[in-house]
Amino acid sequence: MKILLLGANGQVGFELQRALAPLGEVSATTRSGKLPGGIDGLRADLGDADSLAQVLHGARWDIVVNAAAYTAVDRAEDEPGPALRVNGEALAQIGAWAARSTALVVHYSTDYVFDGRGARPYREDDSTAPLGVYGHSKLAGEIALRESGCAHLIFRTAWVYGARGGNFLRTMLRLARERERLTVVDDQRGAPTTSRLIGAATTVALQRWLDGDVARRAGYNGIYHLAAGGETTWCRFARAIVARAAAAGLIPREIEVAAIRSVDFPTRARRPAYSVLDTTRLRERFGVVPPEWTQGLDAVIGELAEAHN
Ligand SMILES: NC(=O)c1ccc[n+]([C@@H]2O[C@H](COP(=O)([O-])OP(=O)(O)OC[C@H]3O[C@@H](n4cnc5c(N)ncnc54)[C@H](OP(=O)(O)O)[C@@H]3O)[C@@H](O)[C@H]2O)c1
């Protein structure tokens, strides 16, 4: 089984490199060709159609897992072109190649395809209405992949974080060391999801797909919501981070985290106020039951504390 992993330097890509290893031979790519730790990997720039074509045609891949994405939500408002190329057009290219090669494509999308006006957890077939360029570009990628006719699994995830990479938890830990008090928005609701959960759930789903016959595999095509259980706000998430980090000795003391409204913290791109994802389909098709978000947080704090001590 030859697996091509795109975007191995990202939060999710890094976890996938390890998580996918039991399924086959994983060839990891990054934009520069350098893998975490400075190891040589393959080079694939999704912003450059020739670079992407070269790696796709470089071997007889059975599965392509795309963890690469243009993820700078605010910057995307000022440079829609690159966001649409990487998150949208590249998926049309990967999908067309996979349809011809009968390869499976695994791809990740986002809660930002929704406008956040929902009042119950979003299901896969609820209407999409992205509020910004990033959400539009990710939705374009979903559509392009579906329309290519290739075998595909699209996991929509949300509020991704982990012990490494650029994420909210690491920002809060840094700020908690520098400041006496933090202010964090308390009117956006979602479920913080660890990159490790995404790697593990992807592997379980892929194993189920590989175990299926042709008819069953075709039935798996589509979108799956993949996020931790429960819900919180960014402010309550920040308080939980600070409390656990102080107890684990990662920050000197538990500082105050005050709640503010999104209107008091303007950002270039608007974010959905509510983006809890309903993961029933993931459970029914693949038997994956995501744990509560607090369990993921305990695990990440534990991992950081172990590295710290
Ligand atoms: N982060 C979240 O909160 C979140 C929420 C919902 C959905 N998602 C989705 O989950 C998936 C994984 O996100 P993540 O959190 O792992 O993101 P991440 O940590 O920002 O990683 C994205 C990776 O994509 C790479 N990349 C960017 N432009 C590229 C290009 N032109 N060619 C090749 N690689 C490129 C980046 O490479 P460099 O290291 O070279 O920049 C980076 O390694 C994405 O599809 C994202 O849309 C994320």
The ligand as a Tripos MOL2 file, in Angstrom:
@<TRIPOS>MOLECULE
LIG
   48    52     1     0     0
SMALL
NO_CHARGES

@<TRIPOS>ATOM
      1 N1         -6.1980   24.5450   12.3270 N.am      1 LIG1
      2 C1         -7.5120   24.5130   12.5140 C.2       1 LIG1
      3 O1         -8.0380   25.0120   13.5030 O.2       1 LIG1
      4 C2         -8.3970   23.8350   11.5010 C.ar      1 LIG1
      5 C3         -9.7800   23.8830   11.6980 C.ar      1 LIG1
      6 C4        -10.6100   23.2440   10.7800 C.ar      1 LIG1
      7 C5        -10.0610   22.5850    9.7000 C.ar      1 LIG1
      8 N2         -8.7200   22.5700    9.5130 N.ar      1 LIG1
      9 C6         -8.2000   21.8780    8.3350 C.3       1 LIG1
     10 O2         -7.3940   20.8060    8.7790 O.3       1 LIG1
     11 C7         -6.3410   20.5800    7.8350 C.3       1 LIG1
     12 C8         -5.0080   20.5730    8.5470 C.3       1 LIG1
     13 O3         -4.8180   21.8470    9.1690 O.3       1 LIG1
     14 P1         -3.6440   22.1110   10.2140 P.3       1 LIG1
     15 O4         -4.2650   22.6390   11.4460 O.co2     1 LIG1
     16 O5         -2.7450   20.9320   10.2890 O.co2     1 LIG1
     17 O6         -2.9260   23.3120    9.4640 O.3       1 LIG1
     18 P2         -1.4350   23.8610    9.6140 P.3       1 LIG1
     19 O7         -0.8370   23.4140   10.8910 O.co2     1 LIG1
     20 O8         -1.5310   25.3080    9.2940 O.co2     1 LIG1
     21 O9         -0.6900   23.1130    8.4370 O.3       1 LIG1
     22 C9         -0.9730   23.3700    7.0980 C.3       1 LIG1
     23 C10         0.1920   22.8360    6.3050 C.3       1 LIG1
     24 O10        -0.0910   23.1090    4.9190 O.3       1 LIG1
     25 C11         1.1160   23.5110    4.3450 C.3       1 LIG1
     26 N3          0.9080   24.3420    3.1790 N.ar      1 LIG1
     27 C12         0.4090   25.5990    3.1110 C.ar      1 LIG1
     28 N4          0.4430   26.0390    1.8420 N.ar      1 LIG1
     29 C13         0.9920   25.0350    1.1150 C.ar      1 LIG1
     30 C14         1.3180   24.8740   -0.2500 C.ar      1 LIG1
     31 N5          1.1310   25.8610   -1.1460 N.pl3     1 LIG1
     32 N6          1.8760   23.7080   -0.6620 N.ar      1 LIG1
     33 C15         2.1230   22.7160    0.2250 C.ar      1 LIG1
     34 N7          1.8470   22.8110    1.5250 N.ar      1 LIG1
     35 C16         1.2920   23.9570    1.9620 C.ar      1 LIG1
     36 C17         1.8490   24.3000    5.3960 C.3       1 LIG1
     37 O11         3.2080   24.2480    5.0400 O.3       1 LIG1
     38 P3          4.3100   25.2200    5.6610 P.3       1 LIG1
     39 O12         4.6650   24.5580    6.9770 O.co2     1 LIG1
     40 O13         5.4040   25.1750    4.6430 O.co2     1 LIG1
     41 O14         3.6590   26.5670    5.7970 O.co2     1 LIG1
     42 C18         1.5340   23.5110    6.6480 C.3       1 LIG1
     43 O15         2.4910   22.5130    6.9020 O.3       1 LIG1
     44 C19        -6.4880   21.6700    6.7810 C.3       1 LIG1
     45 O16        -7.2100   21.1660    5.6930 O.3       1 LIG1
     46 C20        -7.3120   22.7370    7.4710 C.3       1 LIG1
     47 O17        -8.0420   23.5110    6.5460 O.3       1 LIG1
     48 C21        -7.8710   23.1650   10.3960 C.ar      1 LIG1
@<TRIPOS>BOND
     1     1     2 1
     2     2     3 2
     3     2     4 1
     4     4     5 ar
     5     4    48 ar
     6     5     6 ar
     7     6     7 ar
     8     7     8 ar
     9     8     9 1
    10     8    48 ar
    11     9    10 1
    12     9    46 1
    13    10    11 1
    14    11    12 1
    15    11    44 1
    16    12    13 1
    17    13    14 1
    18    14    15 2
    19    14    16 1
    20    14    17 1
    21    17    18 1
    22    18    19 2
    23    18    20 1
    24    18    21 1
    25    21    22 1
    26    22    23 1
    27    23    24 1
    28    23    42 1
    29    24    25 1
    30    25    26 1
    31    25    36 1
    32    26    27 ar
    33    26    35 ar
    34    27    28 ar
    35    28    29 ar
    36    29    30 ar
    37    29    35 ar
    38    30    31 1
    39    30    32 ar
    40    32    33 ar
    41    33    34 ar
    42    34    35 ar
    43    36    37 1
    44    36    42 1
    45    37    38 1
    46    38    39 2
    47    38    40 1
    48    38    41 1
    49    42    43 1
    50    44    45 1
    51    44    46 1
    52    46    47 1
@<TRIPOS>SUBSTRUCTURE
     1 LIG1         1 GROUP 0 **** ****
